[in-house]
Amino acid sequence: MPVFPRYFPIYLFLYLVMEATWEKFTSLARYSFYGILSAFFLVAFINGVFHPLENVRGTFREISPLSAYDQFLYRTGMEYSIPMVYQILAPGWTQQDLFADSHEILRLAGKKVKNHKNIRAIYLTGYSASEKKLPRFLDYVSRNGMNAVVFDIKDITGYITYASDVKMVKENQNYHVPIKSLENLVRKLHDRGLYSIARISQFQDFFMAKKMPKWSLKYKNGASYNVKGQPAWMDPANEEVQEYNLRIIQEVLQSGVDEIQLDYVRYPTDGDWRNVSYRKILSYNQKPAVITKYLQRIHSLSKAYSVKVSIDVFGVVAWQEPADILSTGQDLRIMSQAADIISPMLYPSHFGDVFSGIRNPADSPEYFLYQGCIRVKSIIPDSVLIRPWIQAFPMKVSSYNGSYITRQIAGTYRSGARGYMMWNASNSYIPFSEPDFKTTFHVNPEEKPSPKPL
């Protein structure tokens, strides 16, 4: 409640007193009183209606001590508890003043908004997001000026990381789950003012591909399509596979997360994928339609919960080579229509030993982050954000340290992309700093690095 309406009885009382005793005061006294009262009235009105909000970290803070009027109401029994004014300041929440009992634990006050722009996140496995291990990573996030966490709901193993009520999961979840309560995890992140992103692997699922053979992909001769000697991929066009994933997604949406991130929402590229028997596919050109229709179902569902949808795509998909689209089914031109964020996995080390005439792309982090984001930006609608994954591991890098991460971030920002997410499969993260554009660039990210001898 603004200050002005709460103090109105006092203004009215003083005005009536002055009117009743008008003749007892000199003109100077009368006009001085009205001037002071008017000034106080104006300040209270501005303070109540246009109260300035400061950009301070934290979930909430007290911004106003008890006034004499509040204490009067409390002492006379006109109010049963002492009202305190709090200001909501956490990223991802509306900023507003609220009145609450001083003994109340104010956790999730205010209207939740999806502030998904300029997210700076680290990735956590389900075990790293467990109650015991999470605090260490939250300290890292705080020390390095980050504002979000990506955590696993389901990775490629197929194991669900929390105690799910989905029937198919409950029937097979005879293992220890690291996240005891998904709702409590999300609440804990929100209490720290952090944006929560739930990562869910879709069609690569070792557990269910083995548990449900009719769901898994097979070669045209009937043999199982294996990865590392075992079934690993479920058929993206299989209705039962889609329903299984959708039930998990809906349960996650109900937990209060800010965003769901879909990984492995594609067809496989391992081995002899051209000889795999695909459901409802007469031509490889039909793969993007299958993927996009499935994404449209998820996007429609997520809108009902006001939750954003992001999609992970291969870094090389940013170059949109026809062969890559035929294998993965990830055609950014159409699949981006069913997403809020596209996240290309632009790890420089994953572009091979030579890419586009550049030897060891891992040593050209600015160039590949910049080029990848620019290429995606030229393909997808302006309404869809680009938030890339960056490399937070030393694979193929000649000199891996905090500045390597900084250089990738600089390339990202120069491209016009919004935010980034750091990937390290073992969650072993090193300190880094945000880029200083005067000193960060070792090369111009817009220019191709000079070719090295092959």
JOMOMO-V299383 format. One record per backbone hydrogen bond with DSSP energy under -1.0 kcal/mol. NH is the residue of the N-H (numbers start at 1). CO is the residue of the C=O. Records with the same first field share a line. If there is no record, write none. Layout:
NH = CO, CO
This chain:
7 = 3
11 = 7
12 = 8
13 = 9
14 = 10
15 = 11
16 = 12
17 = 13
18 = 14
19 = 15
20 = 16
21 = 17
24 = 21
25 = 22
30 = 26
31 = 27
32 = 28
33 = 29
34 = 30
35 = 31
36 = 32
37 = 33
38 = 34
39 = 35
40 = 36
41 = 37
42 = 38
43 = 39
44 = 40
45 = 41
46 = 42
47 = 43
48 = 44
49 = 45
50 = 46
56 = 54
61 = 87
63 = 85
71 = 67
72 = 68
73 = 69
74 = 70
75 = 71
76 = 72
77 = 74
78 = 73
79 = 73
84 = 100
86 = 98
87 = 61
88 = 96
89 = 59
93 = 90
94 = 111
98 = 86
100 = 84
102 = 82
104 = 101
113 = 92
115 = 113
116 = 114
121 = 420
123 = 422
124 = 150
129 = 125
130 = 127
134 = 130
138 = 134
139 = 135
140 = 136
141 = 137
142 = 138
143 = 139
144 = 140
145 = 142
146 = 141
147 = 120
148 = 120
149 = 195
150 = 122
151 = 197
152 = 124
153 = 199
154 = 199
158 = 155
161 = 153
164 = 162
170 = 166
171 = 167
172 = 169
173 = 169
174 = 172
179 = 161
185 = 181
186 = 182
187 = 183
188 = 184
189 = 185
190 = 186
191 = 187
192 = 188
193 = 190
194 = 189
195 = 147
197 = 149
198 = 259
199 = 151
200 = 261
201 = 154
202 = 263
203 = 264
205 = 232
206 = 156
207 = 157
209 = 205
210 = 206
211 = 207
212 = 208
215 = 212
217 = 233
219 = 223
220 = 275
222 = 219
225 = 217
227 = 230
230 = 227
234 = 203
235 = 215
238 = 235
242 = 238
243 = 239
244 = 240
245 = 241
246 = 242
247 = 243
248 = 244
249 = 245
250 = 246
251 = 247
252 = 248
253 = 249
254 = 250
255 = 252
258 = 196
259 = 196
260 = 308
261 = 198
262 = 310
263 = 200
266 = 264
267 = 328
273 = 271
275 = 272
276 = 273
277 = 218
281 = 278
286 = 283
287 = 284
290 = 286
291 = 287
292 = 288
293 = 289
294 = 290
295 = 291
296 = 292
297 = 293
298 = 294
299 = 295
300 = 296
301 = 297
302 = 298
303 = 299
305 = 302
306 = 303
307 = 302
308 = 258
310 = 260
311 = 341
312 = 262
313 = 343
318 = 315
319 = 316
320 = 317
325 = 321
326 = 322
327 = 323
328 = 324
329 = 325
331 = 329
334 = 331
335 = 331
336 = 332
337 = 334
338 = 335
339 = 336
340 = 309
341 = 309
342 = 385
343 = 311
345 = 313
346 = 344, 389
347 = 345
350 = 347
351 = 348
355 = 358
358 = 355
360 = 353
363 = 360
364 = 361
368 = 364
369 = 365
370 = 366
371 = 367
372 = 368
373 = 369
374 = 370
375 = 371
376 = 372
377 = 373
378 = 374
379 = 376
380 = 376
384 = 381
385 = 340
387 = 342
389 = 344
390 = 421
392 = 423
397 = 394
404 = 401
406 = 402
407 = 403
408 = 404
409 = 405
410 = 406
411 = 407
412 = 408
413 = 409
414 = 410
415 = 411
416 = 413
417 = 412
418 = 386
420 = 119
421 = 388
422 = 121
423 = 390
427 = 424
439 = 436
440 = 436
447 = 444
